[in-house]
Amino acid sequence: IIGRLKKALEKNEFASAYLFFGDEAIGKKLTAINFAKAMNCLTHATDACGACISCQKIEKGIHPDVRIIAPEAEMADAEANTENKGSEKKSRVIKIEQIRAIQNEMAYSPFEGKKRVFIIDNADKMNTEAANSLLKTLEEPAKNSVIILISSRPNSLLSTIVSRCQQIRFTTAPIETVKRLLIGKGLNSSDADLISSSAHGRIGTALNEDAAAIREKRDEYLMLLSTALNGNIADIFLSVEKYAKDSEKAMEIFEWFYIWLRDVIIFKETGETKYLTNSDKLDEIKKWSEIDSTKYLDILKSITDIQRAFSRNINKQLALEKVMMEIKEVA
């Protein structure tokens, strides 16, 4: 992805419209903003310096030539800093008036940058009038403007809109890439390890995570693991009953069990800490690593099978009981 955009910057040749598509929270919007910075950076030709007045204005959302368009309710929520002030009466779709505003601005040369960039977030939420109006714009692109559509549901867009965009598919990033990004944002290595692993390669999720909140949740689930390892069978069944009613929590439990046991196996096999997600729990990892790791591999396989079956609405309580009893048998 970055390579394709960098090539465009090196050649100074840009498509009139791009479609960034892929799952939610995997860095589409962040990449679009950074691409807009790079196109308008005052000091770098093929990248964004992040320090010049142009890059800073784009970061703050006040650059006159770079605009982000989204459903009014989502923009109101963002401006209210997630307090949702005033969003109740705002539109949940992108309306034709918002597209017409883009068209009016595209009629003029950039005010202070090199390119006018219009980022349409959640572009699949355009109503019919807005989509048809945008299509006309894409058919007659303006010389110094670039439109970037962002969507996690590209199939909901008009096929005629999609066909007029250079399409760039986004997938989850390697955990190490997410970690480097977080460290670049000022996080320490331990927090970056924890957040990057829990975000599963979703850059957008990682940037909005709080390490303290993740640790609190993780420690709660690790108590459940300890119950499985050290408790009696009655304790195990009581614990399972408490968590199995909430599907989201049940899924999180399996994810954290997997991450924890993977850490234990990695440490047992390598003795290294640099690859651990839970490096702040090294003493506990050492204790767990005293057990035969081949047994943990069997448990990891069970967890993986259960995670794959989640979409088939399996019985979460029975699945959690199965894994907890397997851990009990390891002890």
Secondary structure, 3 states (H helix, E strand, C coil): CHHHHHHHHHHCCCCCEEEEEECCCCCHHHHHHHHHHHHHCCCCCCCCCCCCHHHHHHHHCCCCCEEEECCHHHHHHHHCCCCCCCCCCCCCCECHHHHHHHHHHHCCCCCCCCCEEEEECCHHHECHHHHHHHHHHHHCCCCCEEEEEEECCHHHCCHHHHHCCEEEEECCCCHHHHHHHHHHCCCCHHHHHHHHHHCCCCHHHHHHCCHHHHHHHHHHHHHHHHHHHHCCHHHHHHHHHHHHCCHHHHHHHHHHHHHHHHHHHHHHHHCCCCCCCCHHHHHHHHHHCCCCHHHHHHHHHHHHHHHHHHHHCCCHHHHHHHHHHHHHHHC
